[in-house]
């Protein structure tokens, strides 16, 4: 039986905090332990807490939405999900991997910078991933890169992991280079990242990528990612595209991000 945690959200002032700063309390052994929503290593170490927090309480729908749009895109080209070999970047404890497996994806490799994520994925969803790599994609080793290339990825997914420092532009770009020509890319981003007023590095990188000659966009949908702790709907974009030609090494450097 899955353990249920006693979770408490702050009574006030939480609306002044960014998503990266937002925190909650969980009752353990009679004491309240304070955790940030982005303290993933601490959350993953507590079986079932991630699901209870983000999916039961905050109603996160992103894995289902991104998987749905990916399937729709493949169907438009009369292609099957069974032909996909997916690199799931920022895989965490396997929520997106589980959705991909439901679609019938043939090969799924998880990747995350946290060893706690790998432990949680194998603990909670032991049959989802064909392999799982713990790596920093901003400084990936030659051996790790060689092993990943051997999978011949034709799809990259990344859900609820982009733009908050969890996966910087350099890491996402490195993962993109592992996708073969005509391969698929499916991810989600906060809605402000498509607003030109947002001049952060990741926002500029994503905007340039979307409008570049290297990616054809198949789906771009605004939707509710999840609720904030105050019950406000947080809007994101889910995007599915196809890599039509190799992205040059200088693409990222040209943006000065």
C-alpha positions in Angstrom: 0.0 0.0 0.0 1.4 3.4 -1.0 2.2 5.6 2.0 0.2 8.8 2.4 2.0 11.9 3.6 0.6 14.8 5.6 1.4 17.7 3.4 1.0 21.3 4.4 1.2 24.3 2.2 2.2 27.7 3.6 -0.8 29.7 4.8 0.3 33.0 3.3 2.9 34.9 1.3 3.6 31.8 -1.0 2.2 33.8 -3.9 5.2 36.1 -3.7 7.6 33.2 -4.4 8.6 31.9 -7.8 8.0 28.3 -8.8 11.6 27.5 -8.0 11.3 29.1 -4.5 7.9 27.7 -3.5 8.0 25.3 -0.6 5.8 23.0 1.5 5.9 21.1 4.7 5.6 17.3 5.2 5.0 15.8 8.6 7.6 13.2 9.6 7.9 11.7 13.1 5.7 14.4 14.5 7.8 17.2 13.1 7.3 19.5 10.0 10.0 19.2 7.5 10.3 22.1 5.0 11.0 21.2 1.4 11.0 23.3 -1.8 9.0 22.0 -4.7 12.3 21.7 -6.6 14.1 19.7 -3.9 13.7 16.7 -6.1 16.4 14.6 -4.4 14.6 14.9 -1.1 11.2 14.3 -2.6 12.3 11.2 -4.6 13.8 9.7 -1.5 10.3 9.5 0.0 8.3 6.8 -1.9 5.1 8.2 -3.3 5.6 11.8 -2.2 6.2 13.1 -5.7 3.0 11.6 -7.0 1.0 12.7 -4.0 2.3 16.3 -4.2 2.4 17.1 -7.9 -0.3 14.8 -9.3 -2.9 14.3 -6.5 -2.7 17.8 -4.8 -1.4 20.0 -7.6 -3.1 18.1 -10.5 -0.1 18.0 -12.9 -1.2 16.8 -16.4 2.0 17.4 -18.4 3.2 13.9 -19.1 -0.2 12.9 -20.4 -0.5 16.1 -22.5 3.0 15.8 -24.1 2.5 12.1 -24.8 -0.9 12.8 -26.4 0.6 15.4 -28.7 3.5 13.2 -29.6 1.1 10.4 -30.5 -1.1 12.8 -32.5 2.0 14.1 -34.5 3.1 10.6 -35.4 -0.4 9.6 -36.5 -0.4 12.6 -38.8 2.6 11.1 -40.6 1.2 7.5 -40.4 4.0 6.5 -38.1 3.8 4.3 -35.0 5.0 4.9 -31.5 6.4 1.4 -31.5 9.2 2.7 -33.8 10.5 5.3 -31.3 13.7 5.0 -29.5 13.3 7.7 -26.8 15.8 9.6 -24.7 13.7 10.9 -21.7 15.7 13.8 -20.4 15.1 14.9 -16.8 13.3 11.6 -16.4 12.9 11.8 -12.6 11.1 8.8 -11.2 9.5 7.8 -14.5 6.2 9.6 -14.9 6.8 10.5 -18.5 8.5 7.2 -19.2 5.3 5.5 -18.0 3.2 7.5 -20.5 5.6 6.6 -23.3 5.4 2.9 -22.4 1.6 3.1 -22.5 1.9 4.4 -26.1 3.9 1.2 -27.0 7.3 2.9 -27.4 9.9 0.2 -28.1 12.9 1.7 -26.3 13.1 4.3 -23.5 16.3 5.5 -21.9 16.0 7.7 -18.9 18.5 10.4 -18.1 18.8 12.6 -15.0 21.5 14.5 -13.1 20.3 13.1 -9.8 21.2 9.6 -8.6 18.1 9.7 -6.4 16.0 9.9 -9.5 17.5 6.7 -10.9 16.9 5.0 -7.5 13.3 6.2 -7.4 12.6 5.2 -11.0 13.8 1.6 -10.5 12.0 1.5 -7.1 8.7 2.8 -8.3 8.6 1.8 -12.0 11.2 -1.0 -12.5 10.0 -2.1 -15.9 9.7 1.3 -17.6 13.2 2.1 -18.7 15.5 -0.1 -20.8 18.4 1.8 -19.3 18.9 4.9 -17.1 21.9 7.2 -17.2 22.9 9.6 -14.4 24.8 12.3 -16.1 25.3 16.1 -16.3 24.7 16.8 -19.9 26.7 20.1 -19.7 29.8 18.0 -19.1 28.9 14.5 -20.3 31.8 12.1 -20.4 33.1 10.5 -23.7 32.0 7.1 -22.4 28.5 8.2 -21.5 28.1 10.0 -24.9 29.3 6.9 -26.8 26.8 4.7 -24.9 24.0 7.0 -25.6 24.8 7.3 -29.3 24.6 3.5 -29.5 20.9 3.7 -28.9 20.3 5.6 -32.1 17.6 7.9 -30.7 14.9 9.1 -32.9 13.0 11.0 -30.2 13.8 13.3 -27.3 11.3 14.0 -24.5 11.6 16.4 -21.5 8.7 17.2 -19.3 8.5 19.6 -16.4 12.3 20.0 -16.3 13.2 22.9 -18.6 14.0 26.5 -17.8 14.4 26.5 -14.0 18.0 25.6 -13.9 17.2 21.9 -13.6 18.2 21.5 -17.3 20.2 24.5 -18.7 20.3 25.3 -22.4 23.6 23.6 -22.9 22.3 20.3 -21.5 19.1 20.3 -23.7 21.2 21.2 -26.7 23.6 18.3 -26.1 20.6 16.0 -25.8 19.2 17.4 -29.1 22.3 16.5 -30.9 21.7 12.8 -30.1 18.4 12.8 -32.1 18.7 11.5 -35.6 17.6 13.5 -38.6 13.8 13.3 -39.0 13.6 12.4 -35.3 11.0 13.8 -32.9 11.3 16.3 -30.0 8.5 16.6 -27.4 8.7 18.9 -24.4 6.9 21.5 -22.3 7.9 25.0 -21.2 6.4 27.8 -19.1 4.2 30.1 -21.3 6.4 33.2 -20.6 9.3 31.5 -22.4 7.6 32.3 -25.7 7.2 36.0 -24.8 9.9 38.2 -26.2 10.0 40.1 -22.9 11.6 37.1 -21.3 15.3 37.4 -22.2 16.6 34.6 -20.0 19.0 32.2 -21.8 16.6 29.3 -22.0 13.7 31.4 -23.3 15.8 32.9 -26.1 17.2 29.4 -27.0 13.7 27.9 -27.2 12.3 30.7 -29.3 15.2 30.6 -31.7 14.9 26.9 -32.0 11.2 27.0 -32.7 11.6 29.5 -35.5 14.8 28.0 -36.9 15.3 26.0 -40.1 16.3 23.0 -38.1 12.9 22.1 -36.5 9.4 21.7 -38.0 6.7 22.3 -35.5 3.8 19.8 -35.5 2.0 20.7 -32.3 2.1 23.8 -30.0 -0.7 23.9 -27.4 -1.2 26.1 -24.4 -2.6 24.2 -21.4 -2.7 24.0 -17.6 0.5 22.3 -16.5 -0.7 22.2 -12.8 -2.1 24.3 -10.0 0.0 26.5 -7.8 -0.4 26.0 -4.1 -3.0 28.8 -4.1 -5.0 27.0 -6.7 -3.9 29.2 -9.7 -3.7 27.5 -13.0 -0.1 27.5 -14.3 -0.1 27.8 -18.0 2.6 26.0 -20.1 3.1 25.2 -23.8 3.5 21.6 -24.9 5.5 21.3 -28.1 6.2 18.5 -30.6 8.5 19.1 -33.5 10.7 17.2 -35.9 14.4 17.7 -36.5 14.7 18.3 -40.2 18.5 18.9 -40.3 21.4 18.7 -37.9 21.6 21.6 -35.5 25.1 23.1 -35.9 27.4 23.3 -32.9 27.6 27.1 -33.1 23.8 27.5 -32.8 23.8 27.8 -29.0 27.0 30.0 -28.9 25.4 32.4 -31.4 22.7 33.2 -28.8 25.2 34.1 -26.1 23.3 32.0 -23.5 
